[in-house]
Amino acid sequence: MLAIFESGGLQFNAEVGSVLKIPYLGAAPGSTVTLDKVLLLKDGENALVGKPYVPSARIEAEVIKEGLAEKVAIYKFKKRTKYRRHRGHRQQYSEIKINKIIPPQN
């Protein structure tokens, strides 16, 4: 079964057993989280498309770890004025493992 879900304004493909890096959730490593913003469920030939979400469908996942992504360099420069600024930023993320995809109950 394949699912597309939304987290942190981004969309991700999920299959049971897959490991994903998603925006920071704030859950402790080893805990279980439920993702309920499921946009699409596909099982072979059958597909359920949400408007915008599939009602009562959810994904259960385990938080493996939390960390910081690669550094993004921010460099500001203005010519002929000796203006140069260099900053960096590292975005937090949560790494999750998909345990179960639960379709809606009819």
Contacts in CASP RR format, 6 or more apart in sequence:
PFRMAT RR
TARGET T0000
AUTHOR 0000-0000-0000
METHOD contacts of the structure
MODEL  1
MLAIFESGGLQFNAEVGSVLKIPYLGAAPGSTVTLDKVLLLKDGENALVG
KPYVPSARIEAEVIKEGLAEKVAIYKFKKRTKYRRHRGHRQQYSEIKINK
IIPPQN
1 15 0 8 1.000
1 16 0 8 1.000
1 41 0 8 1.000
1 42 0 8 1.000
1 43 0 8 1.000
1 101 0 8 1.000
1 103 0 8 1.000
2 13 0 8 1.000
2 14 0 8 1.000
2 15 0 8 1.000
2 40 0 8 1.000
2 41 0 8 1.000
2 42 0 8 1.000
2 43 0 8 1.000
3 13 0 8 1.000
3 14 0 8 1.000
3 15 0 8 1.000
3 38 0 8 1.000
3 40 0 8 1.000
3 41 0 8 1.000
3 42 0 8 1.000
3 57 0 8 1.000
3 59 0 8 1.000
3 101 0 8 1.000
4 11 0 8 1.000
4 12 0 8 1.000
4 13 0 8 1.000
4 14 0 8 1.000
4 38 0 8 1.000
4 39 0 8 1.000
4 40 0 8 1.000
5 11 0 8 1.000
5 12 0 8 1.000
5 14 0 8 1.000
5 35 0 8 1.000
5 37 0 8 1.000
5 38 0 8 1.000
5 39 0 8 1.000
5 59 0 8 1.000
6 12 0 8 1.000
6 37 0 8 1.000
6 39 0 8 1.000
6 53 0 8 1.000
7 22 0 8 1.000
7 23 0 8 1.000
7 25 0 8 1.000
7 35 0 8 1.000
7 37 0 8 1.000
8 22 0 8 1.000
8 23 0 8 1.000
9 23 0 8 1.000
10 22 0 8 1.000
10 23 0 8 1.000
11 39 0 8 1.000
12 20 0 8 1.000
12 22 0 8 1.000
14 20 0 8 1.000
14 59 0 8 1.000
14 61 0 8 1.000
14 98 0 8 1.000
14 101 0 8 1.000
15 98 0 8 1.000
15 101 0 8 1.000
16 98 0 8 1.000
16 99 0 8 1.000
16 100 0 8 1.000
16 101 0 8 1.000
17 97 0 8 1.000
17 98 0 8 1.000
17 99 0 8 1.000
18 97 0 8 1.000
18 98 0 8 1.000
19 64 0 8 1.000
19 95 0 8 1.000
19 96 0 8 1.000
19 97 0 8 1.000
19 98 0 8 1.000
20 95 0 8 1.000
20 96 0 8 1.000
20 98 0 8 1.000
21 69 0 8 1.000
21 93 0 8 1.000
21 94 0 8 1.000
21 95 0 8 1.000
22 93 0 8 1.000
22 94 0 8 1.000
22 95 0 8 1.000
22 96 0 8 1.000
23 91 0 8 1.000
23 92 0 8 1.000
23 93 0 8 1.000
23 94 0 8 1.000
24 66 0 8 1.000
24 91 0 8 1.000
24 92 0 8 1.000
24 93 0 8 1.000
24 94 0 8 1.000
25 33 0 8 1.000
25 63 0 8 1.000
25 94 0 8 1.000
25 96 0 8 1.000
26 66 0 8 1.000
26 94 0 8 1.000
27 33 0 8 1.000
27 63 0 8 1.000
27 94 0 8 1.000
28 63 0 8 1.000
29 63 0 8 1.000
29 64 0 8 1.000
29 65 0 8 1.000
29 66 0 8 1.000
30 62 0 8 1.000
30 63 0 8 1.000
30 64 0 8 1.000
31 62 0 8 1.000
31 63 0 8 1.000
32 60 0 8 1.000
32 61 0 8 1.000
32 62 0 8 1.000
32 63 0 8 1.000
32 99 0 8 1.000
33 60 0 8 1.000
33 61 0 8 1.000
33 62 0 8 1.000
33 63 0 8 1.000
33 96 0 8 1.000
34 58 0 8 1.000
34 59 0 8 1.000
34 60 0 8 1.000
34 61 0 8 1.000
35 58 0 8 1.000
35 59 0 8 1.000
35 60 0 8 1.000
35 61 0 8 1.000
36 53 0 8 1.000
36 57 0 8 1.000
36 58 0 8 1.000
36 59 0 8 1.000
37 53 0 8 1.000
38 50 0 8 1.000
38 53 0 8 1.000
38 54 0 8 1.000
38 57 0 8 1.000
38 58 0 8 1.000
38 59 0 8 1.000
39 49 0 8 1.000
39 50 0 8 1.000
39 52 0 8 1.000
39 53 0 8 1.000
39 54 0 8 1.000
40 47 0 8 1.000
40 48 0 8 1.000
40 49 0 8 1.000
40 50 0 8 1.000
40 54 0 8 1.000
41 47 0 8 1.000
41 48 0 8 1.000
41 54 0 8 1.000
41 57 0 8 1.000
41 101 0 8 1.000
41 103 0 8 1.000
42 48 0 8 1.000
43 103 0 8 1.000
48 54 0 8 1.000
48 57 0 8 1.000
48 103 0 8 1.000
48 104 0 8 1.000
54 104 0 8 1.000
55 104 0 8 1.000
56 104 0 8 1.000
56 105 0 8 1.000
57 101 0 8 1.000
57 102 0 8 1.000
57 103 0 8 1.000
57 104 0 8 1.000
58 102 0 8 1.000
59 98 0 8 1.000
59 100 0 8 1.000
59 101 0 8 1.000
59 102 0 8 1.000
60 98 0 8 1.000
60 99 0 8 1.000
60 100 0 8 1.000
60 101 0 8 1.000
60 102 0 8 1.000
61 96 0 8 1.000
61 97 0 8 1.000
61 98 0 8 1.000
61 99 0 8 1.000
62 96 0 8 1.000
62 97 0 8 1.000
62 99 0 8 1.000
63 94 0 8 1.000
63 95 0 8 1.000
63 96 0 8 1.000
64 95 0 8 1.000
64 96 0 8 1.000
64 97 0 8 1.000
65 94 0 8 1.000
65 95 0 8 1.000
66 92 0 8 1.000
66 93 0 8 1.000
66 94 0 8 1.000
66 95 0 8 1.000
67 92 0 8 1.000
67 93 0 8 1.000
67 94 0 8 1.000
67 95 0 8 1.000
68 90 0 8 1.000
68 91 0 8 1.000
68 92 0 8 1.000
68 93 0 8 1.000
69 90 0 8 1.000
69 91 0 8 1.000
69 92 0 8 1.000
69 93 0 8 1.000
70 90 0 8 1.000
71 88 0 8 1.000
71 89 0 8 1.000
71 90 0 8 1.000
72 88 0 8 1.000
72 89 0 8 1.000
72 90 0 8 1.000
72 91 0 8 1.000
73 86 0 8 1.000
73 87 0 8 1.000
73 88 0 8 1.000
74 85 0 8 1.000
74 86 0 8 1.000
74 87 0 8 1.000
74 88 0 8 1.000
74 89 0 8 1.000
75 84 0 8 1.000
75 85 0 8 1.000
75 86 0 8 1.000
75 87 0 8 1.000
76 83 0 8 1.000
76 84 0 8 1.000
76 85 0 8 1.000
76 86 0 8 1.000
77 83 0 8 1.000
77 84 0 8 1.000
77 85 0 8 1.000
END
